[in-house]
Amino acid sequence: MDKLLEIFSDILEIDIHEDDLELTKEEIEEWDSLAQIQIIAEIEEQFGVSIPFEEIETINKLGDFLKYIGK
């Protein structure tokens, strides 16, 4: 979980904590389409997972990434 929060914080350039996982794209100004791609690429690399292309559009809050890292 700490590594995931670090990824969010580094890419979005804001402090993200465990209780922020319910925040949505609309609530985080820094979370644009480029940040989305960067987050996905970093999660795939760091956790050795693959997020299916067709599921990318269904990711609307930070916590949605948890299912891809087995948390």
C-alpha positions in Angstrom: 0.0 0.0 0.0 2.8 2.4 0.8 4.4 2.0 -2.6 1.0 2.7 -4.3 0.5 5.8 -2.2 4.1 6.9 -3.1 3.3 6.4 -6.8 0.2 8.6 -6.5 2.0 11.3 -4.6 5.0 11.4 -6.9 3.0 11.5 -10.2 0.2 13.9 -8.9 2.7 16.0 -7.0 0.5 16.1 -3.9 0.4 14.3 -0.6 -1.8 11.2 -0.8 -2.7 9.2 2.2 -4.6 5.9 2.7 -7.8 7.8 3.6 -7.6 9.6 0.2 -8.3 6.4 -1.8 -11.9 7.4 -2.3 -11.0 10.6 -4.0 -12.1 10.7 -7.7 -10.5 12.2 -10.8 -12.9 15.1 -10.5 -11.7 15.9 -7.0 -8.0 15.8 -7.8 -7.2 18.7 -10.2 -3.7 17.2 -11.0 -5.2 13.9 -12.2 -5.5 14.4 -15.9 -5.2 12.0 -18.8 -1.4 12.2 -18.8 -1.2 11.5 -15.0 -3.6 8.5 -15.6 -1.2 7.0 -18.1 1.8 7.7 -15.9 0.1 6.1 -12.9 -0.9 3.0 -14.9 2.6 2.6 -16.4 4.3 2.9 -13.0 1.9 0.5 -11.3 2.4 -2.1 -14.1 6.2 -1.7 -13.7 6.4 -1.7 -9.9 3.9 -4.4 -9.3 4.5 -6.6 -12.3 0.8 -6.4 -13.4 -1.0 -5.5 -16.5 -4.1 -3.3 -16.5 -6.3 -4.2 -19.5 -6.8 -1.3 -21.9 -10.6 -1.7 -21.9 -10.6 -1.3 -18.1 -8.6 2.0 -18.0 -11.7 4.1 -18.5 -13.5 2.5 -15.5 -10.8 3.7 -13.1 -12.4 6.8 -11.5 -10.9 6.9 -8.0 -7.5 6.1 -6.5 -8.8 3.1 -4.7 -9.8 1.5 -8.1 -6.2 0.7 -8.6 -6.1 -1.7 -5.6 -7.8 -4.5 -7.4 -4.8 -4.7 -9.8 -2.2 -5.1 -7.1 -4.0 -7.7 -5.1 -4.9 -5.6 -2.1 
